[in-house]
Amino acid sequence: MKRFEPDRFYRPTDPEMRLIATAGTLAIWRHEGRGPGYVKMGGRVLYEGATLNRWIDERRVEPAAA
């Protein structure tokens, strides 16, 4: 799976963010206190790549051996 660049900040509308969710879903999650951590700078919302990678890793599911 393609990973986010750890030292880069992503805007909710960046195409790479579609891996996580749409910009609208991200906005709903922020309002509900869910989803990946973010930074507010002025009126902008930014997601750090390292935080996104960690958030994805926390949701990893390993299926049980059959």
N, C-alpha and C positions, 0 to 999 in steps of 0.2 A: 504494500500500500504506500502511496506517495505520502511523505511526511511534510509538515509545515516547517519552514525555515525557522529555527529556534530564536534567532536574534531579530527577526522581522516582526513588525506590527501589521496586522491585517484589519481592514475596515469590513463591516458587515456586508457591504456590497461587492467586495472583491470576489472574482469568480472562484477562487480557491475555497472560499467559505462555503460553497455549495456542498462540499464534502460533509460538512456538519449539518447545515440547514439553510433555508432561505433567509434573506434579510428580515422578512416579516416574522418568521418563526423565532429568529434570534431576538427580535424586539419583544415578542410576547414572553419568551423565557426570561429576559432581563427584568421585565415588569413583574413576573412571578417569582423572581429570585432563583431561577433554575439556569441550567446550561453552563457553558464554560465561563471562567472568570474573565473579566474585562477591565479596561482602564478608561476613565472618562477624563479627557483633556479638553477644557473649554466645553464646547457643545459636541465634541466628537467622541465616538465610542471606538476603542481599539482593542484588538485581541492579540496578545503576544503568542508567537508561534510555539514557544516552549510550553506555554500553558495549554494550548490547543492539543499538542501532542500528548501531554500528561492526561488531559481530559479523555482523549480517545483511548489511551492505554487503560484507564480506570474502568472502561466499559467493555473491555475484552472478555469474551466468553470462551472458555475451553470446553468443547463438548466431551462428555464422558465416553470412555472407550466402550465400544459395543460388545 
